[in-house]
Amino acid sequence: MARAPLLQLSDIALTFGGDPVFEDLGLVVQPGDRLALVGRNGSGKSTLMKVMAGLVEADSGMVTAGPGVSVGYMEQDPDLTGFETLGDFASHGLEPGELYKVERAGEGLKFDPERPVATASGGERRRAALARLMALSPELMLLDEPTNHLDIEAIAWLEDELKSTRAAYVIISHDRAFLNALTRATLWIDRGAVRRQEIGFQGFEAWRDQIWEEEDMQRHKLNRKIKAEARWAVEGISARRKRNQGRVRALQELRAERAGQIKRQGTAAMALEAGPKSGRKVMEAFNITKVFGDKVILHDFSLTVNRGDRIALVGPNGVGKTTLLNMLIGKEQPDSGEVKIGTNLALALFDQARAQLDGDMTLWDSLTGDPEMRVSGKADQILVRGNPKHVVGYLKEFLFDEAQARAPVRSLSGGEKARLLLAKLMARESNLLVLDEPTNDLDVETLDLMQELLGSYDGTVILVSHDRDFLDRVAATTIAMEGDGKATVYAGGWSDYLAQRGMEDFSESVVKPKGSAQKVTQKEAKAQKGLSFTEKHRLEALPAEIERLGAEIAKLEELLGDPALFTEQPAKFQKASDALVQRHEKLSDAEEEWLLLEEKASS
């Protein structure tokens, strides 16, 4: 018997002031679905996810969740109003016996539950929201850019969790490797419509290109037909006084059909132009050391950066990647050692905090108000690589329409803000690009173009990123910052770094619960050779889970043993009874799963 859908959207229409965002949109999420939600920046991905979560009400249509289905949503900018600490927020709505789930997620995602909300960064808030969602374990998870502000270790932990969950999920992400590893089907938002393909993200680009090719062919056929009918109409006028009105009407209908076709959004016309060549040696670091309090960021580190190098800095959040970046470009001084900056450098910086953008300024003022882009006496022009250009024309090259030019920067989506920052950066001539987390929020097409531009850029690139696919495509040298002041230089990108470290998959270095072994002995590896990586970790985690479930059952049985509970608090009695049944079912499932995995490991 077919199971009921978890969520169904029918005939959804939504308009924000101007053109419709969606019209007659429908989609179904089934149990077990693992969906990538993709589309161009500004196409409405986050808006659609909010409609699915019930946070945005459509102008018309219906959103229907299955009976008793719980839907959890992790948004890009969570509201933590009313909570003192990140832990208070992350544990809200959980039973006391479930608080361990927040601690476990906190370890994997690396957030401090004791951190006051008032002093928490945007990344810390997002990690708390993600930990809360993982702890609540809804039947349908809606994840909007979950890997933003996560380091590669935390991304690997999250991948492992999502691979082993029984919940369905929909993911918006720019991280190709993450989507490739997790998704089995793809929802593509394109010009207000949603298409579904039963292939994970790894097949999306081929599918998209095929659809576009078919569209182009149909448009070509339509244009040829219009041209032929128009020729007949002109010749018919000169040859006969009385025209065939039916064919004239048919021509008008063909032209109306062409006019009604929604034009496909093009690719941003991004360009990078290197300025005058820098010196051969761009920078040199000699035995530099940096310490903050008791924390050693770098110890006795040396590096030579030559013109044309492509260098990536990788490592866990908080290890000091941005600090090293700032020391290399002279924004911060080492405690000891020396950094020599080369000659004739023209720096262009993309900062992950996007501090160069003022949310209260319009896009127009953000460009024309930049001293390096201002054209004297021309309020509507900016300098783009030394040449004057109309501000709206330049914004259109980065896929902003004329109406957005006077809109405030804060109204932009995350991807649109990233594109605006790229517009500012690419207006300058440079020979040294410093990119701190440049991939966050960008769509696939813009990422592809950026990678191509960096490949042909006649200058030096230093970048910080947690996007493994992007690192592999761009970096020729990887500096791994491993904590305690240790930084090691490896040739190649992310996969090359892993190979040189002798690791098949970085997931093996995922943070484990406190007290668990960090290394697998040869004897254990041999015993577990029949298990996949996910199964091996699941087998290690199950005993603690079984123990926790047993403790929760004992507490619930003790609570239900109170004879006054039923008469005085019947609602609480019913809730505890339901929870006890659920815990027994989970315990039975966990014990059965442990037996199966143990048997497989021993085979």
PAVEX-930931 format. One record per residue (C-alpha): residue in one letter; x, y, z; residue number from 0. Coordinates in Angstrom, 1 decimal, decimal comma. Example, Ala and Ser with C-alpha at 12.3 -4.5 7.8 and 13.67 -1.06 7.14 Angstrom:
! residues 2
   r        x        y        z     k
   a     12,3     -4,5      7,8     0
   s     13,7     -1,1      7,1     1
This chain:
! residues 603
   r        x        y        z     k
   m      0,0      0,0      0,0     0
   a      1,4      3,4     -1,0     1
   r      2,3      5,7      1,9     2
   a      0,7      9,1      2,1     3
   p      2,9     12,1      1,0     4
   l      4,7     14,0      3,8     5
   l      3,9     17,3      2,2     6
   q      2,0     18,4     -0,9     7
   l      1,8     21,8     -2,6     8
   s     -1,0     22,4     -5,0     9
   d     -1,6     25,3     -7,4    10
   i      0,7     27,7     -5,4    11
   a      0,8     31,3     -6,6    12
   l      2,9     34,0     -5,0    13
   t      3,8     37,5     -6,0    14
   f      6,0     40,0     -4,2    15
   g      5,0     43,4     -5,7    16
   g      6,2     42,8     -9,3    17
   d      6,3     39,7    -11,4    18
   p      5,0     36,4    -10,0    19
   v      7,5     34,3     -8,1    20
   f      5,4     31,2     -8,6    21
   e      2,3     30,4    -10,6    22
   d      0,3     27,2    -10,5    23
   l      3,2     25,5     -8,7    24
   g      2,8     22,0     -7,4    25
   l      5,1     19,4     -5,8    26
   v      5,0     16,4     -3,5    27
   v      7,5     15,2     -0,9    28
   q      7,3     11,5     -0,2    29
   p      8,6      9,6      2,8    30
   g     12,3      8,8      2,3    31
   d     12,8     11,6     -0,3    32
   r     16,3     13,1     -0,3    33
   l     15,9     16,1     -2,5    34
   a     18,2     18,9     -3,8    35
   l     16,3     22,1     -4,4    36
   v     18,3     24,1     -7,0    37
   g     17,8     27,2     -9,1    38
   r     19,5     30,5     -9,9    39
   n     20,1     33,1     -7,2    40
   g     16,8     35,1     -6,8    41
   s     14,7     32,3     -8,4    42
   g     12,8     31,8     -5,1    43
   k     14,4     28,7     -3,5    44
   s     14,4     30,1      0,0    45
   t     10,9     31,6     -0,5    46
   l      9,6     28,2     -1,7    47
   m     11,1     26,5      1,3    48
   k      9,4     29,0      3,6    49
   v      6,1     28,3      1,9    50
   m      6,7     24,5      2,5    51
   a      7,5     25,3      6,2    52
   g      4,3     27,4      6,6    53
   l      6,3     30,6      7,3    54
   v      5,2     32,4      4,1    55
   e      1,6     32,3      3,0    56
   a      1,0     31,9     -0,7    57
   d     -1,5     34,2     -2,5    58
   s     -3,5     31,1     -3,5    59
   g     -3,2     27,3     -3,5    60
   m     -2,8     24,8     -0,7    61
   v      0,0     23,4      1,4    62
   t     -1,0     20,1      3,0    63
   a      1,1     18,1      5,5    64
   g      0,4     14,4      6,0    65
   p     -1,5     13,5      9,2    66
   g      0,8     13,9     12,2    67
   v      3,8     14,8     10,0    68
   s      6,3     17,0     11,7    69
   v      8,2     19,5      9,5    70
   g     11,4     21,2     10,7    71
   y     13,0     24,2      9,0    72
   m     16,5     25,5      9,3    73
   e     16,6     29,0      7,9    74
   q     19,6     31,1      6,9    75
   d     19,0     33,8      9,6    76
   p     17,4     32,2     12,6    77
   d     15,6     34,4     15,2    78
   l     17,0     33,7     18,7    79
   t     14,9     36,5     20,4    80
   g     14,0     35,5     23,9    81
   f     16,8     33,0     24,5    82
   e     19,8     33,8     26,7    83
   t     22,2     31,2     25,3    84
   l     22,6     29,2     22,1    85
   g     22,0     26,0     24,2    86
   d     18,6     27,4     25,4    87
   f     17,6     28,0     21,8    88
   a     18,8     24,6     20,6    89
   s     17,1     22,6     23,3    90
   h     13,8     24,5     23,2    91
   g     10,9     22,0     22,6    92
   l     12,9     18,9     23,7    93
   e     12,0     16,6     26,6    94
   p     14,6     16,5     29,4    95
   g     15,6     13,0     28,3    96
   e     16,4     14,2     24,8    97
   l     18,9     17,0     25,8    98
   y     21,8     14,7     25,0    99
   k     20,9     15,1     21,4   100
   v     21,8     18,8     21,5   101
   e     25,1     18,0     23,2   102
   r     25,9     15,4     20,5   103
   a     25,0     17,7     17,7   104
   g     26,9     20,5     19,4   105
   e     30,1     18,4     19,3   106
   g     29,6     17,4     15,7   107
   l     28,7     21,0     14,5   108
   k     31,2     22,7     16,9   109
   f     29,0     25,2     18,7   110
   d     29,2     26,2     22,4   111
   p     25,8     25,8     24,1   112
   e     26,9     28,3     26,8   113
   r     27,6     31,1     24,3   114
   p     25,3     34,1     25,1   115
   v     23,0     34,8     22,1   116
   a     24,0     38,5     22,4   117
   t     27,6     37,8     21,6   118
   a     27,1     34,9     19,1   119
   s     28,2     35,4     15,5   120
   g     25,9     34,7     12,6   121
   g     27,7     31,4     12,0   122
   e     27,2     30,3     15,6   123
   r     23,5     31,1     15,4   124
   r     23,1     29,0     12,3   125
   r     25,0     26,1     13,9   126
   a     22,7     26,3     16,9   127
   a     19,6     26,3     14,6   128
   l     21,0     23,2     12,8   129
   a     21,7     21,4     16,0   130
   r     18,2     22,1     17,2   131
   l     16,7     20,7     14,0   132
   m     18,9     17,6     14,2   133
   a     17,9     17,0     17,8   134
   l     14,2     17,5     17,1   135
   s     14,4     14,8     14,3   136
   p     11,3     15,8     12,4   137
   e      9,9     13,5      9,7   138
   l     10,7     16,1      7,0   139
   m     13,7     18,4      7,3   140
   l     14,0     21,6      5,2   141
   l     17,6     22,7      5,2   142
   d     18,5     26,1      3,7   143
   e     22,3     26,3      3,0   144
   p     23,2     24,1      6,0   145
   t     26,9     24,0      5,2   146
   n     27,4     27,8      5,3   147
   h     29,7     28,6      8,2   148
   l     30,6     24,9      8,8   149
   d     34,1     23,7      8,4   150
   i     34,9     20,5      6,5   151
   e     34,9     18,3      9,6   152
   a     31,4     19,5     10,6   153
   i     30,2     19,1      7,0   154
   a     31,4     15,5      7,1   155
   w     29,6     14,9     10,4   156
   l     26,4     16,4      9,0   157
   e     26,7     14,2      5,9   158
   d     27,1     11,2      8,0   159
   e     24,0     12,1     10,1   160
   l     21,8     12,7      7,0   161
   k     23,0      9,5      5,3   162
   s     21,8      7,5      8,4   163
   t     18,5      9,3      9,1   164
   r     15,2      7,9      8,3   165
   a     13,7     11,3      7,8   166
   a     13,1     12,9      4,4   167
   y     14,8     16,1      3,6   168
   v     15,0     18,9      1,1   169
   i     18,4     20,7      0,8   170
   i     19,4     24,1     -0,7   171
   s     23,2     24,2     -1,0   172
   h     26,0     25,5     -3,1   173
   d     28,2     22,7     -2,0   174
   r     28,4     20,2     -5,0   175
   a     30,2     17,5     -3,0   176
   f     27,6     17,7     -0,2   177
   l     24,6     17,4     -2,6   178
   n     26,3     14,7     -4,7   179
   a     26,8     12,6     -1,5   180
   l     23,2     13,0     -0,2   181
   t     20,5     13,5     -2,8   182
   r     18,5     11,0     -4,8   183
   a     16,2     13,4     -6,7   184
   t     16,3     17,1     -7,7   185
   l     13,7     19,9     -7,6   186
   w     14,7     22,6    -10,1   187
   i     13,1     26,1     -9,8   188
   d     13,2     27,7    -13,2   189
   r     11,2     30,8    -14,2   190
   g      8,5     30,2    -11,6   191
   a      8,0     26,5    -12,3   192
   v      9,3     23,5    -10,4   193
   r     10,5     20,4    -12,3   194
   r     11,4     17,1    -10,6   195
   q     13,9     14,6    -11,8   196
   e     14,5     11,2    -10,0   197
   i     18,3     11,6    -10,2   198
   g     20,4     13,2     -7,5   199
   f     22,3     16,4     -8,0   200
   q     25,2     14,6     -9,8   201
   g     22,8     14,3    -12,8   202
   f     21,3     17,8    -12,5   203
   e     23,6     19,7    -15,0   204
   a     23,2     17,2    -17,8   205
   w     19,4     17,2    -17,3   206
   r     19,3     21,0    -17,2   207
   d     21,3     21,3    -20,3   208
   q     19,1     18,8    -22,1   209
   i     16,0     20,8    -21,3   210
   w     17,6     24,0    -22,4   211
   e     18,7     22,4    -25,6   212
   e     15,1     21,2    -26,3   213
   e     13,8     24,6    -25,5   214
   d     16,2     26,2    -27,9   215
   m     15,2     23,8    -30,6   216
   q     11,5     24,5    -30,1   217
   r     12,1     28,2    -30,1   218
   h     14,1     27,9    -33,3   219
   k     11,2     25,9    -34,9   220
   l      8,7     28,5    -33,7   221
   n     10,8     31,4    -35,1   222
   r     11,1     29,6    -38,5   223
   k      7,3     29,1    -38,6   224
   i      6,7     32,7    -37,7   225
   k      9,1     33,8    -40,4   226
   a      7,5     31,6    -43,0   227
   e      3,9     32,8    -42,1   228
   a      5,0     36,4    -42,0   229
   r      6,5     36,1    -45,5   230
   w      3,2     34,6    -46,8   231
   a      1,3     37,5    -45,2   232
   v      3,5     40,1    -46,9   233
   e      3,4     38,3    -50,3   234
   g     -0,4     37,7    -49,9   235
   i     -1,0     41,4    -49,4   236
   s      0,7     42,3    -52,7   237
   a     -0,7     39,4    -54,7   238
   r     -4,3     39,4    -53,4   239
   r     -6,5     42,2    -52,1   240
   k     -8,4     39,7    -50,0   241
   r     -6,2     38,0    -47,4   242
   n     -6,8     34,7    -45,6   243
   q     -7,9     36,1    -42,3   244
   g     -7,5     32,7    -40,6   245
   r     -3,8     32,5    -41,4   246
   v     -3,3     36,1    -40,3   247
   r     -4,9     35,2    -36,9   248
   a     -2,7     32,1    -36,7   249
   l      0,4     34,3    -37,3   250
   q     -0,7     36,7    -34,5   251
   e     -1,2     33,7    -32,2   252
   l      2,3     32,4    -33,0   253
   r      3,8     35,8    -32,2   254
   a      1,8     35,9    -28,9   255
   e      3,1     32,5    -28,0   256
   r      6,7     33,7    -28,5   257
   a      6,1     36,9    -26,5   258
   g      4,7     34,8    -23,7   259
   q      7,7     32,6    -23,4   260
   i      9,7     33,6    -20,3   261
   k     13,3     34,4    -21,2   262
   r     15,9     32,2    -19,6   263
   q     18,2     34,1    -17,2   264
   g     21,6     34,4    -18,7   265
   t     25,0     33,9    -17,0   266
   a     26,5     36,8    -15,1   267
   a     28,9     38,7    -17,4   268
   m     31,7     38,5    -14,8   269
   a     35,2     39,4    -15,9   270
   l     38,5     39,5    -14,1   271
   e     41,3     41,7    -15,4   272
   a     44,7     41,6    -14,0   273
   g     46,5     44,9    -13,6   274
   p     50,2     45,4    -14,1   275
   k     52,2     42,3    -13,2   276
   s     53,4     42,0     -9,6   277
   g     57,0     41,1     -8,8   278
   r     57,9     37,4     -9,1   279
   k     57,7     36,9     -5,4   280
   v     54,3     38,1     -4,1   281
   m     55,0     37,5     -0,4   282
   e     57,3     35,6      1,9   283
   a     56,7     34,5      5,4   284
   f     59,8     33,7      7,6   285
   n     59,3     31,7     10,7   286
   i     56,1     33,5     11,8   287
   t     54,4     32,8     15,1   288
   k     51,0     34,1     16,3   289
   v     49,4     33,5     19,7   290
   f     46,1     34,7     21,2   291
   g     46,2     34,2     24,9   292
   d     46,8     30,5     25,5   293
   k     45,9     29,6     21,9   294
   v     48,8     29,1     19,4   295
   i     47,6     30,0     15,9   296
   l     50,9     29,5     14,1   297
   h     54,3     28,4     15,3   298
   d     57,5     28,9     13,2   299
   f     55,7     28,9      9,8   300
   s     57,4     29,8      6,6   301
   l     56,0     30,2      3,1   302
   t     56,9     31,7     -0,3   303
   v     54,1     32,8     -2,6   304
   n     55,1     33,3     -6,2   305
   r     53,2     35,2     -9,0   306
   g     50,4     33,0    -10,4   307
   d     50,1     30,7     -7,4   308
   r     46,7     29,3     -6,5   309
   i     46,8     28,7     -2,7   310
   a     44,0     27,4     -0,5   311
   l     43,9     27,6      3,3   312
   v     41,9     24,8      4,9   313
   g     41,2     23,7      8,5   314
   p     38,5     23,7     11,2   315
   n     36,6     26,9     12,1   316
   g     38,5     29,0     14,6   317
   v     41,9     27,4     13,8   318
   g     43,2     30,8     12,4   319
   k     42,9     30,7      8,6   320
   t     41,7     34,3      8,4   321
   t     44,4     35,4     10,8   322
   l     47,1     33,8      8,6   323
   l     45,5     35,4      5,5   324
   n     45,6     38,8      7,2   325
   m     49,2     38,4      8,1   326
   l     50,2     37,4      4,6   327
   i     48,6     40,6      3,2   328
   g     50,0     42,8      5,9   329
   k     46,7     43,5      7,7   330
   e     47,9     41,9     10,9   331
   q     51,4     41,5     12,3   332
   p     53,0     38,2     13,6   333
   d     54,2     38,1     17,2   334
   s     57,6     36,9     15,8   335
   g     59,1     36,3     12,4   336
   e     58,6     38,4      9,4   337
   v     56,3     38,8      6,3   338
   k     57,8     40,5      3,3   339
   i     55,2     41,9      0,8   340
   g     56,3     41,9     -2,9   341
   t     56,3     44,9     -5,2   342
   n     53,6     46,4     -7,4   343
   l     50,8     44,5     -5,7   344
   a     47,1     45,5     -6,5   345
   l     44,9     43,7     -4,0   346
   a     41,2     42,8     -4,4   347
   l     39,6     41,3     -1,3   348
   f     36,4     39,3     -0,9   349
   d     35,7     39,0      2,8   350
   q     33,3     36,4      4,2   351
   a     31,6     38,9      6,5   352
   r     30,8     41,1      3,5   353
   a     31,7     44,1      5,5   354
   q     32,2     46,1      2,3   355
   l     28,4     46,1      1,9   356
   d     26,2     48,5      3,8   357
   g     22,7     47,0      4,1   358
   d     21,0     50,5      4,3   359
   m     22,6     51,7      1,0   360
   t     21,0     51,0     -2,4   361
   l     22,8     49,0     -4,9   362
   w     23,3     52,2     -7,0   363
   d     24,9     54,0     -4,0   364
   s     26,9     51,0     -3,1   365
   l     28,7     51,2     -6,4   366
   t     28,7     55,0     -7,1   367
   g     29,7     55,7     -3,5   368
   d     32,8     53,6     -3,7   369
   p     35,8     56,0     -4,0   370
   e     37,7     53,6     -6,3   371
   m     34,7     53,4     -8,7   372
   r     33,5     57,0     -8,6   373
   v     33,6     59,0    -11,9   374
   s     34,1     62,7    -11,2   375
   g     31,1     64,8    -12,3   376
   k     29,1     61,7    -13,4   377
   a     26,5     60,6    -10,8   378
   d     25,2     57,7    -12,9   379
   q     28,6     56,2    -14,0   380
   i     31,3     54,1    -12,3   381
   l     34,8     53,1    -13,3   382
   v     35,0     49,4    -14,3   383
   r     38,6     48,4    -14,8   384
   g     39,5     51,9    -15,7   385
   n     36,6     52,6    -18,1   386
   p     33,4     54,5    -17,3   387
   k     30,2     52,5    -17,5   388
   h     26,6     53,3    -16,6   389
   v     25,8     51,9    -13,1   390
   v     22,6     50,1    -14,2   391
   g     24,3     48,6    -17,2   392
   y     27,0     47,2    -15,0   393
   l     24,5     45,8    -12,5   394
   k     22,6     44,1    -15,4   395
   e     25,9     42,3    -16,2   396
   f     25,6     40,7    -12,8   397
   l     22,0     39,7    -13,3   398
   f     20,3     42,6    -11,4   399
   d     17,4     44,3    -13,0   400
   e     16,8     48,0    -13,2   401
   a     14,2     48,0    -10,4   402
   q     16,8     46,5     -8,0   403
   a     19,2     49,3     -8,6   404
   r     17,4     51,6     -6,1   405
   a     16,5     48,8     -3,7   406
   p     18,4     48,5     -0,3   407
   v     21,2     46,0     -0,1   408
   r     19,6     44,3      2,8   409
   s     16,7     43,3      0,6   410
   l     19,0     41,0     -1,5   411
   s     19,3     37,3     -1,0   412
   g     22,6     35,8      0,2   413
   g     23,6     34,9     -3,3   414
   e     22,6     38,3     -4,7   415
   k     24,8     40,0     -2,0   416
   a     27,7     37,8     -3,0   417
   r     27,2     38,8     -6,6   418
   l     27,1     42,5     -5,7   419
   l     30,4     42,1     -3,8   420
   l     31,9     40,3     -6,8   421
   a     30,7     43,2     -9,0   422
   k     32,6     45,6     -6,7   423
   l     35,7     43,4     -6,6   424
   m     35,8     42,7    -10,4   425
   a     35,5     46,4    -11,2   426
   r     39,1     46,8    -10,0   427
   e     42,2     45,9    -11,8   428
   s     44,2     43,5     -9,6   429
   n     47,0     41,1     -9,6   430
   l     46,3     39,5     -6,1   431
   l     42,9     38,1     -5,3   432
   v     42,2     37,2     -1,7   433
   l     39,0     35,3     -1,3   434
   d     37,6     34,4      2,2   435
   e     34,7     32,0      1,8   436
   p     33,7     33,2     -1,7   437
   t     31,4     30,3     -2,6   438
   n     28,7     30,8      0,2   439
   d     25,2     31,3     -1,3   440
   l     26,3     31,4     -5,0   441
   d     24,3     29,3     -7,5   442
   v     25,9     26,5     -9,6   443
   e     26,2     28,6    -12,8   444
   t     27,9     31,5    -11,0   445
   l     30,3     29,1     -9,3   446
   d     31,2     27,5    -12,6   447
   l     31,9     30,9    -14,1   448
   m     34,0     32,0    -11,1   449
   q     36,1     28,8    -11,4   450
   e     36,7     29,5    -15,1   451
   l     37,7     33,1    -14,4   452
   l     40,1     32,1    -11,6   453
   g     41,7     29,5    -14,0   454
   s     42,5     32,1    -16,6   455
   y     43,3     35,0    -14,2   456
   d     46,8     36,3    -14,8   457
   g     47,5     37,0    -11,2   458
   t     47,8     35,3     -7,8   459
   v     45,0     33,8     -5,8   460
   i     44,8     33,0     -2,1   461
   l     41,5     31,6     -0,8   462
   v     39,9     30,2      2,3   463
   s     37,1     27,7      1,6   464
   h     35,3     24,7      3,0   465
   d     33,8     23,7     -0,4   466
   r     35,7     20,6     -1,4   467
   d     34,7     20,6     -5,1   468
   f     35,7     24,3     -5,4   469
   l     39,1     23,6     -3,8   470
   d     39,8     20,7     -6,2   471
   r     38,9     22,9     -9,2   472
   v     40,9     26,0     -8,2   473
   a     43,8     25,3     -5,8   474
   a     47,2     24,2     -6,8   475
   t     48,6     24,3     -3,3   476
   t     46,8     23,6      0,0   477
   i     47,9     24,8      3,4   478
   a     46,3     22,6      6,1   479
   m     46,0     24,3      9,5   480
   e     45,6     21,5     12,0   481
   g     45,6     23,4     15,3   482
   d     48,2     24,0     18,0   483
   g     50,2     26,2     15,6   484
   k     50,8     23,5     13,0   485
   a     50,3     24,4      9,4   486
   t     51,5     22,0      6,6   487
   v     51,9     22,8      2,9   488
   y     50,6     20,2      0,4   489
   a     50,7     20,2     -3,4   490
   g     47,3     20,2     -5,2   491
   g     43,7     20,7     -4,0   492
   w     41,5     19,0     -1,5   493
   s     41,6     15,5     -2,9   494
   d     45,4     15,7     -3,4   495
   y     45,7     16,7      0,2   496
   l     43,7     13,7      1,4   497
   a     45,8     11,4     -0,8   498
   q     49,0     12,8      0,7   499
   r     47,6     12,4      4,2   500
   g     46,8      8,8      3,4   501
   m     43,1      9,2      4,0   502
   e     40,5      7,7      1,7   503
   d     37,8     10,0      3,1   504
   f     38,1     13,0      5,4   505
   s     34,9     11,7      7,1   506
   e     37,1      9,4      9,2   507
   s     38,3     12,5     11,1   508
   v     34,8     13,5     12,1   509
   v     34,5     14,6     15,7   510
   k     33,3     11,7     17,8   511
   p     31,5     11,9     21,2   512
   k     33,8     12,7     24,1   513
   g     35,5      9,7     25,4   514
   s     35,3      7,6     22,2   515
   a     38,5      6,4     20,5   516
   q     39,7      8,7     17,7   517
   k     41,6      6,0     15,9   518
   v     40,6      2,5     14,7   519
   t     43,2     -0,2     15,5   520
   q     44,2     -2,7     12,8   521
   k     42,4     -5,4     14,6   522
   e     39,2     -3,4     14,7   523
   a     39,6     -2,4     11,0   524
   k     39,9     -6,0     10,1   525
   a     36,9     -7,0     12,2   526
   q     34,8     -4,2     10,6   527
   k     36,0     -4,7      7,0   528
   g     32,5     -5,8      5,9   529
   l     30,9     -2,5      7,0   530
   s     30,7      0,7      5,2   531
   f     32,1      3,8      6,8   532
   t     28,5      4,9      7,9   533
   e     27,7      1,4      9,2   534
   k     31,0      1,3     11,2   535
   h     30,2      4,6     12,9   536
   r     26,6      3,5     13,5   537
   l     27,8      0,3     15,2   538
   e     30,1      2,3     17,5   539
   a     27,2      4,8     18,4   540
   l     24,4      2,2     19,0   541
   p     25,5      0,9     22,4   542
   a     25,3      4,5     23,9   543
   e     22,0      5,0     22,1   544
   i     20,6      1,8     23,5   545
   e     21,8      2,8     27,0   546
   r     20,2      6,2     26,7   547
   l     16,9      4,7     25,5   548
   g     16,9      2,3     28,5   549
   a     17,4      5,2     30,9   550
   e     14,6      7,2     29,3   551
   i     12,3      4,2     29,6   552
   a     13,1      3,8     33,2   553
   k     12,3      7,5     33,9   554
   l      9,0      7,3     32,1   555
   e      8,0      4,1     33,9   556
   e      8,8      5,7     37,2   557
   l      6,7      8,8     36,2   558
   l      3,8      6,6     35,1   559
   g      4,0      4,6     38,4   560
   d      2,6      7,6     40,2   561
   p     -1,2      6,6     40,7   562
   a     -2,2     10,3     41,0   563
   l     -0,8     11,3     37,6   564
   f     -3,7      9,8     35,7   565
   t     -6,4     11,5     37,7   566
   e     -4,7     14,9     38,4   567
   q     -2,8     15,4     35,1   568
   p     -4,4     13,2     32,4   569
   a     -2,8     15,1     29,5   570
   k      0,7     14,6     31,0   571
   f     -0,1     10,9     31,6   572
   q     -1,2     10,4     28,0   573
   k      1,9     12,2     26,7   574
   a      4,2     10,1     28,9   575
   s      2,4      6,9     27,8   576
   d      2,8      7,8     24,1   577
   a      6,5      8,6     24,8   578
   l      7,0      5,2     26,5   579
   v      5,6      3,3     23,6   580
   q      7,8      5,3     21,2   581
   r     10,9      4,7     23,3   582
   h     10,2      0,9     23,4   583
   e      9,9      0,9     19,6   584
   k     13,1      2,8     19,2   585
   l     14,9      0,5     21,6   586
   s     13,7     -2,6     19,8   587
   d     14,8     -1,1     16,4   588
   a     18,2     -0,1     17,8   589
   e     18,8     -3,5     19,3   590
   e     17,8     -5,2     16,1   591
   e     20,1     -2,8     14,1   592
   w     23,0     -3,5     16,4   593
   l     22,6     -7,3     16,0   594
   l     22,5     -7,0     12,2   595
   l     25,6     -4,8     12,1   596
   e     27,5     -6,9     14,6   597
   e     26,8    -10,0     12,5   598
   k     27,9     -8,2      9,3   599
   a     31,1     -7,0     11,0   600
   s     32,0    -10,5     12,1   601
   s     31,4    -12,1      8,7   602
